[in-house]
Amino acid sequence: MWKKIRISILLLILLVVLVNNWRDQNQNWNRPIVVLLHPINADGQLSTGQYIQHLQPSQFEEVKTYLEQQSAAYRQPIAVIIKLGRSLDKQPPKVPTDPSILKVMWWSLKFRFYAWQQSQSEDHSASVTLYLNYYDPHYVNELKHSTALEKGRIGSVNLFASNKQNSQNNIVLTHELLHAFGATDKYDLHTGQPLYPIGYASPEQQPRYPQKQAELMAGKIPVSDHENKMPEYLNQTIINTLTAQEIGWAK
């Protein structure tokens, strides 16, 4: 009797996991996309806390506008709603520096558990939840890589707590947001150089360099075979056909 009950419970849990994974990998773009943002004072600085206190949803408006405009180019109009959630004290678990399969799997489980803990008292209508780890650029000169999981639709995004960096912060945020929908990186993981042709905004351009825009999932504007530069605004990036296919905007 009890054995059958335990088996039934385990099968129910498995079914829930499978349904959630299917949903995460098959986004219905005809429904509004709700993006929930939780800011975190990642370096503990007073200045970072003050920056977070003054955050407004309007600072992320260009993310909404950009995604809606880019999707329209693929005849897949979408509606994006960005919500600024409560500030959190606890940071997401750090991504392991040793990229072994076991460590990455363990980190993924810890991250999902962290997200589950935070979600107990929040709006469950969110399509994606991003945890924004802010650092004062006066104390941290270089940020570690951000990351996002498609299964679970969560991301840990490292950003600078500076109004001067708001536009570039939005580029990083949008890049990770698309990871959560299944988009892959399109740059060389060792050099950071965009991959040709999939990481170029205009791979057919003649002469090839300098490119004028970046492909969002490449993150940089190629200026030569070995040089690149960071775009200053989201409008200096595009979402190319391959990325659109990965997230379900194109076939």
N, C-alpha and C positions, 0 to 999 in steps of 0.2 A: 504493500500500500504506500508506505513512505518513499520507497524507492521510485515508484511510478510518479509520485508528486514531485520529487527532486528532478527526475528526468524531464517532466513537463515544464518545470520552472527553467531549467537550463535550455530547453528547446525554445521557450518563449524569449529568453534573453538573446539567444542566437538569432532568432527571427528579427528582433528589434535592431540588433547590430547590422544585420544584412539589409534591412529596409533603410536604415540611416545611411549606410554606405552607398546604396543604390541612389538614394536621394541626393547625397553629396556629389556624386559623379554624374548626375543627370539633372542639371539645374533647369528649372522652368523659367525662362527669361520673360515670359509673358506676365509673370507676377512681379510686383514691386520688389526690388532688392533692398533689403534693410541692412545697413552696415552700422554696427554698434562699436564705438570707440571708447576704450577705457584708458585715460592717461595715468602714468605712473612716474613718480619722482624717483628715477632709477639711480641717481648719484647722491641723493639725500641733501643736495645743496638748497639753501634758502632761496636763492635766485631761481632755481628750477621750480620750486614750489610756487613761487610768485608767478612765474610764466604760466604754469598749469591753471592757477586760479583765474587768469585772464583769458583762457582759451574760450573761443566762441564757435558755435557750429558754422558760422559764416566763413571761418578760416579754411574749411574743407569743402566749400561750395564749388570750387573749381574741379574737384574730383568728380562730383556729381555731374557737372556740365560736360566735362571731358568724356566720361564713360557714355553718357547719353548721345553725344555727338559722334563718337567713334562707332558705337553700335549701329547708328542710323546709316552709316556708310555701308554696312553689310545687310541692310534692310531688316534689321532685327532691333526695332525700337525698344528701349527698356526705360524703366522708371527707377531711379535710385533715391533712396531715403537715407540720409546720414544722421545718426543720433550720437550725441556726445554723452556718454554714460558717466557714472560716478568715478571719481579718482580712487585708485587702489593703492594700498601700502605695500602689499606683497608682490614681488616680481615673478614672472613666469620662470620656470626652470631654464638654466642656461644650456644652450646648444653645446654638445660635447665637442671639444677640440679634436679628439681622436674619432674620426668618422667610421669606426667599426660598426658592423651591422647590429650587434647586440647592444652597444651603447646608444646608437640612434633609436633602436626600438624601445629601449628602456626610457630614454628621454621623451619619446613620443607618448608613451603611456603616462608619464608624469605630467606632461603638458596637458594632455586631455583631462587628467584628474584635476589639475589646477583649474582649468577652464570650467569643469563641472562644479567645483567648489564655488567659484565666483558667480556662477549662473543661478545659484539657488534663490537669489533675491533680486533678479533682474527680469527685464522684458524678454520673453522667450520667442518673440516674433522675429528676432534677428536672423538674417540669412548668413551673415558672417560676423564674427567678433574679432576685433584686432586690439591687442594690448600694446599701447604706445609707451615705450620706455624712453623718457626724456633725459638728456644730459646737457649740462651747461658747457658750451664750447670753450669757455675760458679754462675749464678743468679737464675736459676730454677733447683731444684734437681729432681723433679718428674713431669712428663707430664700428663695432663688429657687425657682421652680416646679420640682417634680419631674416626671418623665416616664416613660412606659413604652411599649414597642412590642409590638403584637400579633404581628407577624411576627418571630419570634425569641424571643418570650416572655421579654423582659428589661426591667428597669426601673432607673432611677437616681433614688433617693429621698433628698431632703434632710431631715434630722431634727436635733433638738436633743439634745445630749449632756447630758441632765439627767433625773434620776429624776422630777422634778415634771412633765416633759413626756411621760412614757412613754405615758400614755393618748391624748393628742392625736397623738403619733407614730404610734400604731397606727391612728388614723383615716386619716392621710396614707398610711401603708403599704398599708392595705386599699383605699383609693381607687385607688392606682397598680396594685395587684394586679389589680383588675377591669379597668383599662385594658388590661392584658396579655391579658385574655380577650375584649376587644372592646367594653367599655363606653365610652360617650362622656361628655364633660363636659356638665353640665346647669346651667351658670351663664353669665352674661354675661362674656365674656372681657375686656371693658374695665372693668366696674364690680365684678365678682365677685359680683353679686347673683344668687341663684337664679332660673332661668327659670320662669315660671308657664305651664302647670301641671306641666311635666315635671320641674322641679327642686324640687317640694314634696313633703313626706312625706304631707300630707293636703290636697290641693288643693280637696277638696269641703267642707272645714271652714267653718262659719259661726259667728261672723264669721271671716274668713280669717286675721286676725292676733290675737295672735302665734301662730305655729306652735310646737309643742312639740318637734318632732324635725326633723332634716335628712334630705334624700335624700342618700345617700352620695356620689353623683357630682356633686351640687351643692355639697356640702361645708360649707354654712352653714345656719343656722336663720333663715328670714325672720321679722323682727319687724314689718316694714312694707313698703310698696312699694319703699323705698329704703334700708332698714336690715337688717342681719343680724348674727348672732353665731356664733362658733365653738362647735360642740358640745364638751363636755368628755370624753365617753366614747363608745365605739362604740355602746353601747346607746341613745344619743341620736340615732342615725341608723337609717334603713331602706333597703332596696333595693327600689325601686318596680317596677311591672310592666314599664315600658319597659326599664329596665336589665336586669331578669331576662330579657327577650326578647333583648336584645343579646348576652348571654353564653350563651344557650342553656338557661336554666332554665324558660322559658315560651314559649308559641307565640302 
